[in-house]
Amino acid sequence: MPENPTRPRRRSLAPLLGAAGLTILLDGCGPSVTPMDPARAQAHYQQVVEDLIATMDSVRPLGWAPEGALTDQPVKGGACSYDPGRWATAEGHHLYPAPGEGIDWEPWRTALDPVLSRHGFTKLSREKRSGGYFFLTGTDQHGAELRLVARGILEIHGAQLSGRTC
């Protein structure tokens, strides 16, 4: 059958990808989340935070302290989500000694990624920005998101809890 000049020609990338030895998996649902036993959630995330703060203090001691309460939040389908909390540096110190020095996330990534991995979190993301806030994120298998903000804030929220409604 002759090619129709008014219709765009479709080409498959499969031969090119196969030749390069690449495989692409498409998953429209994103990463799967395993809800956590509510009886274990508080102790688990308390340990995560203690390990992270000890490690962050090895990069630069900033005197982290709790700033937000631990809460359970309702989510779709009547399930429950756990927000372990928010911690901030003493006296509002930023992760960097002086404004305008530029943000070098590498010391933080190098120190924190192994700790996050031990607790089931992904490595820290590329830098993100929201307004004047610069931050990195990581997620765990329970759906919790960790956020490290350059202004000296650490927060974890959104862990999915099993067998319970709020």
Contacts in CASP RR format, 6 or more apart in sequence:
PFRMAT RR
TARGET T0000
AUTHOR 0000-0000-0000
METHOD contacts of the structure
MODEL  1
MPENPTRPRRRSLAPLLGAAGLTILLDGCGPSVTPMDPARAQAHYQQVVE
DLIATMDSVRPLGWAPEGALTDQPVKGGACSYDPGRWATAEGHHLYPAPG
EGIDWEPWRTALDPVLSRHGFTKLSREKRSGGYFFLTGTDQHGAELRLVA
RGILEIHGAQLSGRTC
3 9 0 8 1.000
17 23 0 8 1.000
17 24 0 8 1.000
31 139 0 8 1.000
31 141 0 8 1.000
32 141 0 8 1.000
33 141 0 8 1.000
33 142 0 8 1.000
33 143 0 8 1.000
33 160 0 8 1.000
34 141 0 8 1.000
34 142 0 8 1.000
34 160 0 8 1.000
35 79 0 8 1.000
35 142 0 8 1.000
35 160 0 8 1.000
35 161 0 8 1.000
35 162 0 8 1.000
35 163 0 8 1.000
36 44 0 8 1.000
36 82 0 8 1.000
36 142 0 8 1.000
36 159 0 8 1.000
36 160 0 8 1.000
36 161 0 8 1.000
36 162 0 8 1.000
37 161 0 8 1.000
37 162 0 8 1.000
38 80 0 8 1.000
38 82 0 8 1.000
38 161 0 8 1.000
38 162 0 8 1.000
38 163 0 8 1.000
38 164 0 8 1.000
41 82 0 8 1.000
41 84 0 8 1.000
41 159 0 8 1.000
41 161 0 8 1.000
42 70 0 8 1.000
42 82 0 8 1.000
42 84 0 8 1.000
44 119 0 8 1.000
45 82 0 8 1.000
45 84 0 8 1.000
45 144 0 8 1.000
45 156 0 8 1.000
45 159 0 8 1.000
46 84 0 8 1.000
47 119 0 8 1.000
48 84 0 8 1.000
48 119 0 8 1.000
48 121 0 8 1.000
48 156 0 8 1.000
49 84 0 8 1.000
49 87 0 8 1.000
49 154 0 8 1.000
49 156 0 8 1.000
51 115 0 8 1.000
51 118 0 8 1.000
51 119 0 8 1.000
52 112 0 8 1.000
52 115 0 8 1.000
52 116 0 8 1.000
52 146 0 8 1.000
52 154 0 8 1.000
53 64 0 8 1.000
53 87 0 8 1.000
53 154 0 8 1.000
55 111 0 8 1.000
55 112 0 8 1.000
55 115 0 8 1.000
56 62 0 8 1.000
56 64 0 8 1.000
56 108 0 8 1.000
56 111 0 8 1.000
56 112 0 8 1.000
56 154 0 8 1.000
57 63 0 8 1.000
57 64 0 8 1.000
58 111 0 8 1.000
59 107 0 8 1.000
59 108 0 8 1.000
59 111 0 8 1.000
60 95 0 8 1.000
60 97 0 8 1.000
60 107 0 8 1.000
62 89 0 8 1.000
62 90 0 8 1.000
62 93 0 8 1.000
62 95 0 8 1.000
62 152 0 8 1.000
63 89 0 8 1.000
63 90 0 8 1.000
63 93 0 8 1.000
64 87 0 8 1.000
64 88 0 8 1.000
64 89 0 8 1.000
64 90 0 8 1.000
64 154 0 8 1.000
65 87 0 8 1.000
65 88 0 8 1.000
65 90 0 8 1.000
66 85 0 8 1.000
66 86 0 8 1.000
66 87 0 8 1.000
67 85 0 8 1.000
67 86 0 8 1.000
67 87 0 8 1.000
67 88 0 8 1.000
67 153 0 8 1.000
68 85 0 8 1.000
68 86 0 8 1.000
69 85 0 8 1.000
70 82 0 8 1.000
70 83 0 8 1.000
70 84 0 8 1.000
70 85 0 8 1.000
71 82 0 8 1.000
71 83 0 8 1.000
71 85 0 8 1.000
72 80 0 8 1.000
72 81 0 8 1.000
72 82 0 8 1.000
72 83 0 8 1.000
72 161 0 8 1.000
72 166 0 8 1.000
73 80 0 8 1.000
73 81 0 8 1.000
73 82 0 8 1.000
73 83 0 8 1.000
73 158 0 8 1.000
73 166 0 8 1.000
74 80 0 8 1.000
74 81 0 8 1.000
74 165 0 8 1.000
74 166 0 8 1.000
75 81 0 8 1.000
75 158 0 8 1.000
75 160 0 8 1.000
78 165 0 8 1.000
78 166 0 8 1.000
79 160 0 8 1.000
79 161 0 8 1.000
79 163 0 8 1.000
79 164 0 8 1.000
79 165 0 8 1.000
80 160 0 8 1.000
80 161 0 8 1.000
80 163 0 8 1.000
80 164 0 8 1.000
80 165 0 8 1.000
80 166 0 8 1.000
81 157 0 8 1.000
81 158 0 8 1.000
81 159 0 8 1.000
81 160 0 8 1.000
81 161 0 8 1.000
81 166 0 8 1.000
82 144 0 8 1.000
82 158 0 8 1.000
82 159 0 8 1.000
82 160 0 8 1.000
82 161 0 8 1.000
83 156 0 8 1.000
83 157 0 8 1.000
83 158 0 8 1.000
83 159 0 8 1.000
84 144 0 8 1.000
84 156 0 8 1.000
84 157 0 8 1.000
84 159 0 8 1.000
85 155 0 8 1.000
85 156 0 8 1.000
85 157 0 8 1.000
86 153 0 8 1.000
86 154 0 8 1.000
86 155 0 8 1.000
87 153 0 8 1.000
87 154 0 8 1.000
87 155 0 8 1.000
88 152 0 8 1.000
88 153 0 8 1.000
88 154 0 8 1.000
89 95 0 8 1.000
89 152 0 8 1.000
89 153 0 8 1.000
92 151 0 8 1.000
92 152 0 8 1.000
93 152 0 8 1.000
94 150 0 8 1.000
94 151 0 8 1.000
94 152 0 8 1.000
95 103 0 8 1.000
95 108 0 8 1.000
95 148 0 8 1.000
95 150 0 8 1.000
95 151 0 8 1.000
95 152 0 8 1.000
96 102 0 8 1.000
96 103 0 8 1.000
96 104 0 8 1.000
96 150 0 8 1.000
103 127 0 8 1.000
103 134 0 8 1.000
103 150 0 8 1.000
105 124 0 8 1.000
105 127 0 8 1.000
105 136 0 8 1.000
108 124 0 8 1.000
108 136 0 8 1.000
108 148 0 8 1.000
109 123 0 8 1.000
109 124 0 8 1.000
109 136 0 8 1.000
112 124 0 8 1.000
112 148 0 8 1.000
113 123 0 8 1.000
113 124 0 8 1.000
116 122 0 8 1.000
116 123 0 8 1.000
116 124 0 8 1.000
116 138 0 8 1.000
116 146 0 8 1.000
117 123 0 8 1.000
119 140 0 8 1.000
120 140 0 8 1.000
120 141 0 8 1.000
121 138 0 8 1.000
121 139 0 8 1.000
121 140 0 8 1.000
121 144 0 8 1.000
121 146 0 8 1.000
122 138 0 8 1.000
122 139 0 8 1.000
122 140 0 8 1.000
123 138 0 8 1.000
124 136 0 8 1.000
124 137 0 8 1.000
124 138 0 8 1.000
124 148 0 8 1.000
125 136 0 8 1.000
125 137 0 8 1.000
125 138 0 8 1.000
126 136 0 8 1.000
127 134 0 8 1.000
127 135 0 8 1.000
127 136 0 8 1.000
128 134 0 8 1.000
128 135 0 8 1.000
128 136 0 8 1.000
128 137 0 8 1.000
129 135 0 8 1.000
133 149 0 8 1.000
133 150 0 8 1.000
133 151 0 8 1.000
134 149 0 8 1.000
134 150 0 8 1.000
135 147 0 8 1.000
135 148 0 8 1.000
135 149 0 8 1.000
135 150 0 8 1.000
135 153 0 8 1.000
136 147 0 8 1.000
136 148 0 8 1.000
137 145 0 8 1.000
137 146 0 8 1.000
137 147 0 8 1.000
137 148 0 8 1.000
138 145 0 8 1.000
138 146 0 8 1.000
138 147 0 8 1.000
139 145 0 8 1.000
139 146 0 8 1.000
140 146 0 8 1.000
140 159 0 8 1.000
142 159 0 8 1.000
142 160 0 8 1.000
143 158 0 8 1.000
143 159 0 8 1.000
143 160 0 8 1.000
144 156 0 8 1.000
144 157 0 8 1.000
144 158 0 8 1.000
144 159 0 8 1.000
145 156 0 8 1.000
145 157 0 8 1.000
145 158 0 8 1.000
146 154 0 8 1.000
146 155 0 8 1.000
146 156 0 8 1.000
147 153 0 8 1.000
147 154 0 8 1.000
147 155 0 8 1.000
147 156 0 8 1.000
147 157 0 8 1.000
148 154 0 8 1.000
149 155 0 8 1.000
END
